[in-house]
Amino acid sequence: MPINLKIEKTIVENAHLINGSGMPKEFRDVLVHVEAYKTTIKKWEEEDFTNHVSYNNYPRSFLNSVSHTYADLKKKQAKMIGMK
């Protein structure tokens, strides 16, 4: 969960850097997953172990989306500074 919380914080604090008019689906899915898991963990703290998973699964496409976006941004950066 600590890594999920860092991912959540990074998305929320840097949302203004996202290209386009909306939040990518993969980012929304990660935020929903993390928020739902907070509820599950809270129940565990209260010794309620009836739920063992989040409301939704961690989006498998998230890492690929981030990697693709990063590569695109690096290409644009290189073009802007005259490297390509």
DSSP file (Angstrom, degrees, kcal/mol; ACC not computed):
  #  RESIDUE AA STRUCTURE BP1 BP2  ACC     N-H-->O    O-->H-N    N-H-->O    O-->H-N    TCO  KAPPA ALPHA  PHI   PSI    X-CA   Y-CA   Z-CA
    1    1 A M     >        0   0    0      0, 0.0     4,-2.6     0, 0.0     5,-0.2   0.000 360.0 360.0 360.0 -33.8    0.0    0.0    0.0
    2    2 A P  H  >  +     0   0    0      0, 0.0     4,-1.7     0, 0.0     5,-0.1   0.901 360.0  46.2 -56.6 -39.3    2.8    2.5    0.6
    3    3 A I  H  > S+     0   0    0      2,-0.2     4,-2.5     1,-0.2     5,-0.2   0.911 110.6  53.2 -68.6 -40.8    3.7    2.4   -3.1
    4    4 A N  H  > S+     0   0    0      1,-0.2     4,-2.7     2,-0.2    -1,-0.2   0.897 107.9  51.2 -59.2 -39.7    0.1    2.8   -4.1
    5    5 A L  H  X S+     0   0    0     -4,-2.6     4,-2.4     2,-0.2    -1,-0.2   0.869 109.4  50.0 -66.5 -36.2   -0.2    5.9   -1.9
    6    6 A K  H  X S+     0   0    0     -4,-1.7     4,-2.5    -5,-0.2    -2,-0.2   0.901 111.0  49.2 -67.5 -40.3    2.9    7.4   -3.5
    7    7 A I  H  X S+     0   0    0     -4,-2.5     4,-2.5     2,-0.2    -2,-0.2   0.940 111.7  49.4 -62.1 -46.6    1.4    6.7   -7.0
    8    8 A E  H  X S+     0   0    0     -4,-2.7     4,-2.6     1,-0.2     5,-0.2   0.929 112.1  47.9 -57.7 -47.2   -1.9    8.3   -5.9
    9    9 A K  H  X S+     0   0    0     -4,-2.4     4,-2.8     1,-0.2     5,-0.2   0.901 110.9  51.3 -62.1 -42.2   -0.1   11.3   -4.5
   10   10 A T  H  X S+     0   0    0     -4,-2.5     4,-1.1     2,-0.2    -1,-0.2   0.916 112.4  45.7 -62.9 -43.8    2.0   11.7   -7.7
   11   11 A I  H  < S+     0   0    0     -4,-2.5     3,-0.4     2,-0.2     4,-0.3   0.953 116.6  44.1 -64.0 -49.2   -1.1   11.6   -9.9
   12   12 A V  H >< S+     0   0    0     -4,-2.6     3,-0.8     1,-0.2     4,-0.2   0.918 115.9  45.8 -64.5 -44.9   -3.1   14.0   -7.8
   13   13 A E  H 3< S+     0   0    0     -4,-2.8    -1,-0.2     1,-0.2    -2,-0.2   0.660 121.7  37.9 -75.4 -14.7   -0.3   16.5   -7.3
   14   14 A N  T >< S+     0   0    0     -4,-1.1     3,-2.3    -3,-0.4     4,-0.3   0.170  74.7 116.5-121.4  18.0    0.7   16.5  -10.9
   15   15 A A  G X   +     0   0    0     -3,-0.8     3,-1.6    -4,-0.3    -1,-0.1   0.795  69.3  68.0 -57.7 -28.8   -2.7   16.2  -12.7
   16   16 A H  G 3  S+     0   0    0      1,-0.3    -1,-0.3    -4,-0.2    -2,-0.1   0.664  93.9  59.1 -66.6 -14.4   -2.1   19.6  -14.2
   17   17 A L  G <  S+     0   0    0     -3,-2.3     2,-0.3     2,-0.1    -1,-0.3   0.502  78.0 113.4 -91.7  -4.6    0.7   18.1  -16.3
   18   18 A I    <   -     0   0    0     -3,-1.6     2,-0.1    -4,-0.3    -3,-0.0  -0.505  68.0-125.9 -72.6 130.9   -1.5   15.5  -18.0
   19   19 A N  S    S+     0   0    0     -2,-0.3     3,-0.3     2,-0.1     2,-0.1  -0.461  71.0  26.7 -72.0 146.7   -1.9   16.1  -21.7
   20   20 A G  S    S-     0   0    0      1,-0.2    -2,-0.0    -2,-0.1     3,-0.0  -0.336  99.9 -68.7  95.8-177.0   -5.5   16.3  -23.1
   21   21 A S  S    S+     0   0    0     -2,-0.1     2,-0.3     2,-0.1    -1,-0.2   0.511 105.7  35.6 -95.5  -5.6   -8.7   17.4  -21.6
   22   22 A G  S    S-     0   0    0     -3,-0.3     3,-0.0     0, 0.0     0, 0.0  -0.919  87.1 -87.1-144.7 169.0   -9.3   14.6  -19.1
   23   23 A M        -     0   0    0     -2,-0.3     5,-0.1     1,-0.1    -2,-0.1  -0.617  54.0-107.7 -75.5 129.8   -7.7   12.1  -16.8
   24   24 A P    >>  -     0   0    0      0, 0.0     4,-2.3     0, 0.0     3,-0.5  -0.267  24.6-119.9 -57.8 144.9   -6.5    8.9  -18.5
   25   25 A K  H 3> S+     0   0    0      1,-0.2     4,-2.8     2,-0.2     5,-0.2   0.880 112.7  55.7 -54.9 -42.6   -8.7    5.9  -17.7
   26   26 A E  H 3> S+     0   0    0      1,-0.2     4,-1.9     2,-0.2    -1,-0.2   0.874 108.0  48.7 -60.6 -37.6   -5.7    4.0  -16.3
   27   27 A F  H <> S+     0   0    0     -3,-0.5     4,-2.4     2,-0.2    -1,-0.2   0.925 111.7  48.6 -68.3 -44.1   -5.0    6.8  -13.9
   28   28 A R  H  X S+     0   0    0     -4,-2.3     4,-2.5     1,-0.2    -2,-0.2   0.913 110.4  52.3 -60.2 -42.0   -8.7    7.0  -12.8
   29   29 A D  H  X S+     0   0    0     -4,-2.8     4,-2.4     1,-0.2    -1,-0.2   0.887 109.1  49.2 -63.4 -39.3   -8.7    3.2  -12.3
   30   30 A V  H  X S+     0   0    0     -4,-1.9     4,-2.8     2,-0.2     5,-0.2   0.930 111.0  50.0 -64.4 -44.8   -5.6    3.4  -10.1
   31   31 A L  H  X S+     0   0    0     -4,-2.4     4,-2.4     1,-0.2    -2,-0.2   0.901 112.0  47.6 -62.1 -40.7   -7.1    6.1   -8.0
   32   32 A V  H  X S+     0   0    0     -4,-2.5     4,-2.6     2,-0.2     5,-0.2   0.925 112.1  50.5 -64.6 -44.2  -10.3    4.1   -7.6
   33   33 A H  H  X S+     0   0    0     -4,-2.4     4,-2.2    -5,-0.2    22,-0.2   0.936 112.8  45.1 -59.3 -48.4   -8.4    1.0   -6.7
   34   34 A V  H  X S+     0   0    0     -4,-2.8     4,-1.7     1,-0.2    -1,-0.2   0.925 113.5  49.4 -64.1 -45.1   -6.3    2.8   -4.0
   35   35 A E  H  X S+     0   0    0     -4,-2.4     4,-1.0    -5,-0.2    -1,-0.2   0.908 112.0  48.4 -62.4 -41.8   -9.3    4.6   -2.5
   36   36 A A  H  X S+     0   0    0     -4,-2.6     4,-1.5     1,-0.2     3,-0.4   0.883 108.4  54.2 -66.1 -37.4  -11.2    1.3   -2.3
   37   37 A Y  H  X S+     0   0    0     -4,-2.2     4,-2.8     1,-0.2     5,-0.2   0.820  98.2  63.8 -67.8 -29.1   -8.3   -0.5   -0.7
   38   38 A K  H  X S+     0   0    0     -4,-1.7     4,-2.2     1,-0.2    -1,-0.2   0.899 103.1  49.5 -58.6 -39.5   -8.1    2.2    2.0
   39   39 A T  H  X S+     0   0    0     -4,-1.0     4,-2.0    -3,-0.4    -1,-0.2   0.917 110.4  49.5 -65.0 -44.1  -11.6    1.1    3.1
   40   40 A T  H  X S+     0   0    0     -4,-1.5     4,-1.9     1,-0.2    -2,-0.2   0.923 112.3  47.6 -60.9 -45.4  -10.5   -2.5    3.2
   41   41 A I  H  X S+     0   0    0     -4,-2.8     4,-2.1     1,-0.2    -1,-0.2   0.880 108.1  55.5 -65.8 -38.2   -7.4   -1.7    5.2
   42   42 A K  H  X S+     0   0    0     -4,-2.2     4,-1.1    -5,-0.2    -1,-0.2   0.908 107.3  50.1 -60.1 -41.7   -9.5    0.4    7.6
   43   43 A K  H  <>S+     0   0    0     -4,-2.0     5,-3.0     1,-0.2     3,-0.4   0.886 107.2  54.2 -64.3 -38.4  -11.7   -2.6    8.2
   44   44 A W  H ><5S+     0   0    0     -4,-1.9     3,-2.1     1,-0.2    -1,-0.2   0.904 103.8  55.4 -61.3 -40.0   -8.6   -4.7    8.9
   45   45 A E  H 3<5S+     0   0    0     -4,-2.1    -1,-0.2     1,-0.3    -2,-0.2   0.800 107.0  50.5 -62.1 -27.4   -7.5   -2.2   11.5
   46   46 A E  T 3<5S-     0   0    0     -4,-1.1    -1,-0.3    -3,-0.4    -2,-0.2   0.236 123.9-109.5 -92.4  12.5  -10.9   -2.8   13.2
   47   47 A E  T < 5S+     0   0    0     -3,-2.1     2,-0.8     1,-0.2    -3,-0.2   0.759  76.1 136.6  63.8  29.0  -10.3   -6.5   13.0
   48   48 A D      < +     0   0    0     -5,-3.0     3,-0.4    -6,-0.1    -1,-0.2  -0.902  21.4 169.1-104.0 103.5  -12.9   -7.1   10.3
   49   49 A F        +     0   0    0     -2,-0.8    -1,-0.1     1,-0.2    -5,-0.1   0.027  39.4 113.4-105.9  25.8  -11.3   -9.4    7.9
   50   50 A T  S    S+     0   0    0     -7,-0.1     2,-0.4     2,-0.0    -1,-0.2   0.815  74.6  53.9 -68.6 -29.7  -14.4  -10.3    5.8
   51   51 A N        +     0   0    0     -3,-0.4     3,-0.1   -11,-0.1    -1,-0.0  -0.887  54.0 171.3-107.5 137.7  -12.9   -8.5    2.7
   52   52 A H        +     0   0    0     -2,-0.4     2,-0.3     2,-0.1    -1,-0.1   0.411  62.8  46.0-120.9  -2.6   -9.5   -9.4    1.4
   53   53 A V  S    S-     0   0    0      1,-0.0     4,-0.1   -17,-0.0     2,-0.1  -0.876  82.9 -97.5-137.3 167.2   -9.4   -7.5   -1.9
   54   54 A S        -     0   0    0     -2,-0.3    -2,-0.1     2,-0.2   -21,-0.1  -0.307  41.6-103.6 -77.1 167.6  -10.2   -4.0   -3.2
   55   55 A Y  S    S+     0   0    0    -22,-0.2     2,-0.3   -23,-0.2   -22,-0.1   0.863 107.0  19.7 -59.2 -38.4  -13.4   -3.2   -5.0
   56   56 A N  S    S-     0   0    0    -23,-0.1    -2,-0.2   -24,-0.1    -1,-0.1  -0.933  90.0-102.9-132.5 157.0  -11.6   -3.3   -8.3
   57   57 A N        -     0   0    0     -2,-0.3   -24,-0.1     1,-0.1    -2,-0.0  -0.374  45.5 -91.4 -75.6 155.7   -8.3   -4.9   -9.5
   58   58 A Y        -     0   0    0      1,-0.1     2,-0.4   -25,-0.1    -1,-0.1  -0.508  53.0-106.6 -63.1 129.5   -5.2   -2.9  -10.0
   59   59 A P    >   -     0   0    0      0, 0.0     3,-1.5     0, 0.0     4,-0.4  -0.453  24.5-156.7 -68.2 118.8   -5.3   -1.9  -13.7
   60   60 A R  T 3> S+     0   0    0     -2,-0.4     4,-0.5     1,-0.3     3,-0.3   0.772  90.9  59.9 -64.4 -25.8   -2.8   -4.0  -15.6
   61   61 A S  H 3> S+     0   0    0      1,-0.2     4,-2.3     2,-0.1    -1,-0.3   0.531  81.2  88.2 -81.9  -4.9   -2.5   -1.4  -18.3
   62   62 A F  H <> S+     0   0    0     -3,-1.5     4,-2.6     1,-0.2     5,-0.2   0.944  87.5  45.6 -61.8 -51.5   -1.3    1.4  -15.9
   63   63 A L  H  > S+     0   0    0     -4,-0.4     4,-2.7    -3,-0.3    -1,-0.2   0.906 114.2  49.2 -60.9 -42.6    2.4    0.7  -16.2
   64   64 A N  H  X S+     0   0    0     -4,-0.5     4,-2.6     2,-0.2    -1,-0.2   0.905 111.0  50.7 -62.8 -41.4    2.3    0.4  -20.0
   65   65 A S  H  X S+     0   0    0     -4,-2.3     4,-2.5     2,-0.2    -2,-0.2   0.923 112.4  45.9 -62.3 -45.4    0.3    3.7  -20.2
   66   66 A V  H  X S+     0   0    0     -4,-2.6     4,-2.6     2,-0.2    -2,-0.2   0.923 113.8  48.9 -64.8 -44.3    2.8    5.5  -18.0
   67   67 A S  H  X S+     0   0    0     -4,-2.7     4,-2.3    -5,-0.2    -2,-0.2   0.913 113.0  47.4 -62.3 -43.1    5.8    4.1  -19.9
   68   68 A H  H  X S+     0   0    0     -4,-2.6     4,-2.3     2,-0.2    -2,-0.2   0.924 113.2  47.9 -64.4 -45.4    4.3    5.0  -23.2
   69   69 A T  H  X S+     0   0    0     -4,-2.5     4,-2.4    -5,-0.2    -2,-0.2   0.909 111.4  50.6 -63.0 -42.3    3.4    8.5  -22.1
   70   70 A Y  H  X S+     0   0    0     -4,-2.6     4,-2.4     1,-0.2    -1,-0.2   0.924 109.8  50.0 -62.3 -45.0    6.9    9.0  -20.6
   71   71 A A  H  X S+     0   0    0     -4,-2.3     4,-1.9     1,-0.2    -1,-0.2   0.912 111.0  49.7 -61.3 -42.2    8.6    7.9  -23.9
   72   72 A D  H  X S+     0   0    0     -4,-2.3     4,-2.3     1,-0.2    -1,-0.2   0.915 110.7  49.7 -61.9 -43.2    6.4   10.3  -25.9
   73   73 A L  H  X S+     0   0    0     -4,-2.4     4,-2.5     1,-0.2    -2,-0.2   0.887 108.7  52.2 -64.8 -38.5    7.2   13.2  -23.6
   74   74 A K  H  X S+     0   0    0     -4,-2.4     4,-2.4     2,-0.2    -1,-0.2   0.879 109.1  50.8 -65.0 -36.7   11.0   12.4  -23.9
   75   75 A K  H  X S+     0   0    0     -4,-1.9     4,-2.2     2,-0.2    -2,-0.2   0.930 111.6  47.1 -64.7 -45.0   10.7   12.5  -27.7
   76   76 A K  H  X S+     0   0    0     -4,-2.3     4,-2.4     1,-0.2    -2,-0.2   0.897 111.8  51.4 -62.8 -40.3    8.9   15.8  -27.6
   77   77 A Q  H  X S+     0   0    0     -4,-2.5     4,-1.9     2,-0.2    -2,-0.2   0.932 109.5  49.3 -62.4 -46.0   11.5   17.2  -25.2
   78   78 A A  H  <>S+     0   0    0     -4,-2.4     5,-3.2     1,-0.2     6,-0.7   0.900 111.8  49.2 -61.0 -41.0   14.4   16.1  -27.5
   79   79 A K  H ><5S+     0   0    0     -4,-2.2     3,-1.1     4,-0.2    -1,-0.2   0.904 109.6  52.1 -64.6 -41.3   12.7   17.7  -30.4
   80   80 A M  H 3<5S+     0   0    0     -4,-2.4    -1,-0.2     1,-0.3    -2,-0.2   0.837 111.4  45.4 -66.8 -32.6   12.1   21.0  -28.5
   81   81 A I  T 3<5S-     0   0    0     -4,-1.9    -1,-0.3    -5,-0.2    -2,-0.2   0.356 120.1-108.1 -95.6   8.5   15.8   21.2  -27.5
   82   82 A G  T < 5S+     0   0    0     -3,-1.1    -3,-0.2    -4,-0.2    -2,-0.1   0.709  81.9 125.1  82.4  22.0   16.9   20.4  -31.0
   83   83 A M      <       0   0    0     -5,-3.2    -4,-0.2    -6,-0.2    -5,-0.1   0.710 360.0 360.0 -85.1 -19.3   18.3   16.9  -30.4
   84   84 A K              0   0    0     -6,-0.7    -5,-0.2    -9,-0.1    -1,-0.1   0.329 360.0 360.0-140.6 360.0   16.1   15.3  -33.2
